[in-house]
Amino acid sequence: MLASYLTYYLWQPAGRKNYGELITQVSLKDGRDESGQIISAQDFKGKWTLVYVGGGACDKRCETLLYYIRQVRSAQGPERDRINRVWIVSDGKDPAATLLAQHPGLNLVRSRDKGFLAQFAGAESGSHVYMVDPLGNLMMRFPSNPDPSRMIRDIKHLLKASQIG
């Protein structure tokens, strides 16, 4: 019993399996979009959701991250239908039509609601991709300048281990 206590509380293995940073479970709260309509946290339930938060004037980093979430979803093969992609446009600017045409199936949410956006820690930099679980909990954030192959691996593990979504 002593050995199990010491192992559990004192010994921290160096390796870990996940690439993304696990976030203490944060249940998404409702927010408001540009027109004042409610963005329901229910909209994020039912499927795994890759979320990018950034301005509509999408720079090179933004384009790269949108490309990554598209490719990461596609790489899941038949499991890709369990994943949604959402871009939360956090300013009043409209994304370029040519950019949107490159990302069919990408859902746009327009919101400058500071309370809603604050749920996505570090979103103001526009350099992270987030994962929301099928229960509507923000649960993971990938590093800025992520490695897409490691993102693919994380998501494969999540989908394999999960019976929901």
C-alpha positions in Angstrom: 0.0 0.0 0.0 2.9 2.3 0.8 4.5 1.7 -2.6 1.2 2.4 -4.4 0.9 5.7 -2.5 4.4 6.8 -3.3 4.0 5.8 -6.9 0.7 7.7 -7.3 1.7 10.9 -5.4 5.4 11.2 -5.8 6.6 9.4 -8.9 5.7 11.4 -12.0 6.5 9.5 -15.2 8.5 11.7 -17.7 6.6 10.5 -20.8 3.1 11.3 -21.6 0.9 10.1 -24.4 -0.9 13.3 -25.4 0.6 16.1 -27.5 -2.0 18.7 -26.9 -2.2 20.4 -23.5 -5.1 19.0 -21.5 -7.3 21.7 -20.0 -9.1 21.2 -16.8 -12.5 20.4 -18.0 -14.3 23.7 -18.9 -18.0 23.4 -19.8 -18.6 25.9 -22.6 -21.0 28.7 -21.6 -23.4 30.4 -24.0 -22.2 33.6 -25.7 -23.6 36.1 -28.2 -22.8 36.5 -31.9 -22.4 39.7 -33.9 -26.1 40.2 -34.3 -26.8 39.6 -30.6 -28.2 36.1 -31.0 -27.2 33.5 -28.5 -24.4 31.1 -29.4 -25.6 28.1 -27.5 -23.1 25.8 -25.9 -25.4 23.1 -27.2 -24.2 23.8 -30.7 -20.8 22.2 -29.7 -22.4 19.0 -28.3 -22.7 15.7 -30.1 -19.4 15.6 -32.0 -15.8 16.3 -31.3 -15.0 19.8 -32.4 -11.8 21.4 -33.6 -12.0 25.1 -32.9 -9.8 27.9 -34.2 -10.4 31.4 -32.7 -9.0 34.4 -34.7 -9.8 37.5 -36.7 -11.4 37.5 -40.1 -8.4 39.1 -41.7 -6.7 35.7 -41.7 -2.9 35.9 -41.8 -0.4 33.2 -42.8 -0.6 31.5 -39.3 -4.4 31.5 -39.4 -4.4 30.0 -42.9 -1.9 27.3 -41.8 -4.0 26.4 -38.7 -7.2 26.2 -40.8 -5.4 23.9 -43.2 -4.1 21.7 -40.4 -7.6 21.3 -38.9 -9.0 20.3 -42.3 -6.2 17.8 -42.9 -6.2 16.4 -39.3 -9.9 15.7 -39.7 -9.5 14.2 -43.1 -6.7 11.9 -41.8 -9.1 10.2 -39.4 -10.5 8.2 -42.3 -14.0 6.9 -41.7 -14.0 8.4 -38.2 -13.8 12.0 -39.6 -17.6 12.2 -39.5 -17.3 12.3 -35.7 -15.4 15.7 -35.9 -16.7 19.2 -36.6 -14.5 22.2 -37.5 -15.4 25.7 -36.2 -13.7 29.0 -36.8 -14.8 31.6 -34.3 -14.2 35.0 -36.0 -13.3 37.2 -33.1 -13.5 40.6 -34.8 -15.9 42.3 -37.2 -14.0 41.4 -40.4 -15.3 39.1 -43.0 -13.0 36.2 -44.0 -12.0 36.2 -47.7 -14.4 34.1 -49.9 -11.4 32.4 -51.6 -10.2 31.2 -48.2 -13.6 29.9 -47.2 -13.9 28.1 -50.5 -10.8 26.1 -49.6 -12.5 24.8 -46.4 -15.9 23.3 -47.3 -17.7 22.2 -44.1 -15.9 24.7 -41.9 -18.5 26.3 -39.6 -18.2 30.1 -39.0 -19.3 31.6 -35.7 -18.9 35.4 -35.4 -18.5 36.7 -31.9 -16.8 39.5 -30.1 -18.4 38.5 -26.8 -15.4 38.8 -24.4 -16.9 36.4 -21.9 -17.5 33.7 -24.5 -14.0 34.2 -26.1 -12.3 34.2 -22.6 -13.2 30.5 -22.3 -10.5 29.8 -24.9 -7.3 30.6 -23.0 -4.7 32.2 -25.2 -7.2 32.8 -28.1 -6.3 36.5 -28.3 -3.1 35.4 -30.0 -4.9 33.5 -32.7 -2.3 30.8 -32.6 -4.0 27.7 -31.0 -6.4 25.0 -32.1 -8.8 23.8 -29.4 -10.7 20.5 -29.0 -14.2 20.4 -27.6 -15.5 17.0 -26.6 -19.0 15.8 -27.5 -20.4 16.8 -24.1 -19.5 20.4 -24.8 -16.4 20.6 -22.6 -13.3 22.4 -23.8 -10.7 19.8 -23.0 -7.5 20.3 -25.0 -5.4 23.0 -26.6 -2.7 22.3 -29.2 0.5 24.3 -29.1 1.1 27.3 -31.3 2.9 26.1 -34.5 1.6 22.6 -33.9 2.9 19.4 -35.5 -0.1 18.1 -37.5 1.1 14.4 -37.4 1.1 14.6 -33.6 -2.3 16.2 -33.6 -3.6 13.4 -35.8 -2.2 10.8 -33.3 -3.9 12.6 -30.3 -7.2 12.7 -32.1 -7.0 9.1 -33.2 -6.4 8.1 -29.5 -9.4 10.2 -28.4 -11.7 8.8 -31.0 -10.6 5.2 -30.3 -11.0 5.6 -26.5 -14.3 7.5 -26.7 -17.7 5.8 -27.3 -19.5 9.1 -27.6 -19.6 11.6 -30.5 
